[in-house]
Amino acid sequence: MEYRGKNYLIFEGDEPNSWRWAVTLDDVTTKTGEARTRSAAVTEVVLAVDRALSKLNAPR
């Protein structure tokens, strides 16, 4: 899947009510995490991508 040009995966975790996520932010940076629901995992991906892009676009 893709959000704002960044590829991500969401898949079931090992425990019940566990979802894992991974998003590739650039050639060397991948963020991962775990959430209790699939929608929470999607939210974490969106936040990670938006934070990474805001740092790129911040005034210098």
For each residue, the residues with C-beta under 8 A, 3 or more apart:
1: 7 8 9 10
2: 5 6 7 8
3: 6 8 23 45 46 49
4: 49 50 53
5: 2
6: 2 3 23 24 25 49 52
7: 1 2 23 24
8: 1 2 3 21 22 23 24 45 49
9: 1 21 22 23
10: 1 19 20 21 38 41 42 45
11: 19 20 21
12: 18 19 20
13: 18 19 20 34
14: 18
15: 18
16:
17: 36 37
18: 12 13 14 15 34 35 36
19: 10 11 12 13 34 35 36 37 38 40 41
20: 10 11 12 13 32 33 34 41
21: 8 9 10 11 32 33 34 35 41 42 44 45
22: 8 9 30 31 32
23: 3 6 7 8 9 30 31 32 45 48 49
24: 6 7 8 29 30
25: 6 29 30 31 48 49 52
26: 29 52
27:
28:
29: 24 25 26 52
30: 22 23 24 25
31: 22 23 25 48 52
32: 20 21 22 23
33: 20 21 41 44 48
34: 13 18 19 20 21 41
35: 18 19 21 38 40 41 43 44
36: 17 18 19 40
37: 17 19 40 41
38: 10 19 35 41 42
39: 42 43
40: 19 35 36 37 43 44
41: 10 19 20 21 33 34 35 37 38 44 45
42: 10 21 38 39 45 46
43: 35 39 40 46 47
44: 21 33 35 40 41 47 48
45: 3 8 10 21 23 41 42 48 49
46: 3 42 43 49 50
47: 43 44 50 51
48: 23 25 31 33 44 45 51 52
49: 3 4 6 8 23 25 45 46 52 53
50: 4 46 47 53 54
51: 47 48 54 55
52: 6 25 26 29 31 48 49 55 56
53: 4 49 50 56 57
54: 50 51 57 58
55: 51 52 58
56: 52 53
57: 53 54
58: 54 55
59:
60:
